[in-house]
Amino acid sequence: MDLNITPATITTYRTCFSTDAGRRALGDILISAGYFDHDLTSEGEIAVQNFARAIVKKMGVCRGPDNIGLYVNKLLELPIEER
């Protein structure tokens, strides 16, 4: 799937999700779409998860190995959650 991600697309998506309400909405979308799930099996579940991945890509976040160093650094800045 060609997402045709332009600088304008990245700006639009980042602007949309940069407010408090936008961040809450994005979090809800990612959780509801199974973005963090690894055990999806149906075509429908996988399609929804891929749609959520497309949203993240359109925000300019996941560009594959092009920005892996930055991505890993940001992951390591996250606090460890006690369970």
N, C-alpha and C positions, 0 to 999 in steps of 0.2 A: 504494500500500500504506500503510495507516494503522498506524503503529508504536505509537500510544498511549504516548508517552514521558512518564512522570510523574517527579517528583523522586525517588520511590522507585526507579524503574527506573534512573535515572542513578546513584544511590547504589549499587545492587546491582551494576551493571556495573563501576563504578569500583572498588568494593571487590574484586571478583573479579580484575580485571586490575592492581591496584596493587602486588601482591607481586612479588618478583623472578621467581618461577615464572610468575605471571600475565602479566607483561610479556613474558617469552620466548614464552609460549603465544600471546599476542595478535600478536606479531611474526610468528610462524610461520603463524598463521591468515591474516594479511593478505598475506603473501608467497604462501602456497599458494593463496589465493583469487584471486590476480591483482589485488589492490587497486591496485597501482602500474602495472599493465600498460595500454597504450593500444591494443593491436592484437588484442584478443579479437574473435572472429568468431562462434563458435557460441552458440546460445541457452543451452546448459549453462554455458559459461564466463562468459557475461554474468550469468546467474542467480546463480552462485557469487560473482562479484564484487559484485553487488548485495546479497547476504546479508552480506558483509564490511562493506559500507558501512552496512548497517542496524546492525551491531554498533557501529560507530564513532558513529553517530547516537545510539544508545541510551546511549552514554557521555556524551552531551551536548556532543560536540565539534563536529560539523558541523551547524550550524543554518541553513545558507544564509547570506544576507547579514546576518542579525541579529548575527553575531559576526565579521564579516570582518576588522575592524581587529585584533582580538586574534589571529585565526588567522594573518594576514599577519605580525604582529609575532613570533609564535612561529616561523614558518617562517624568518624572517630571523635568528633567534637560533641556528639550527642551524649547526654548523660546516661549512665547505666541504670536501668530500671531494676529496683529490688523487687523480687517476687516473693 
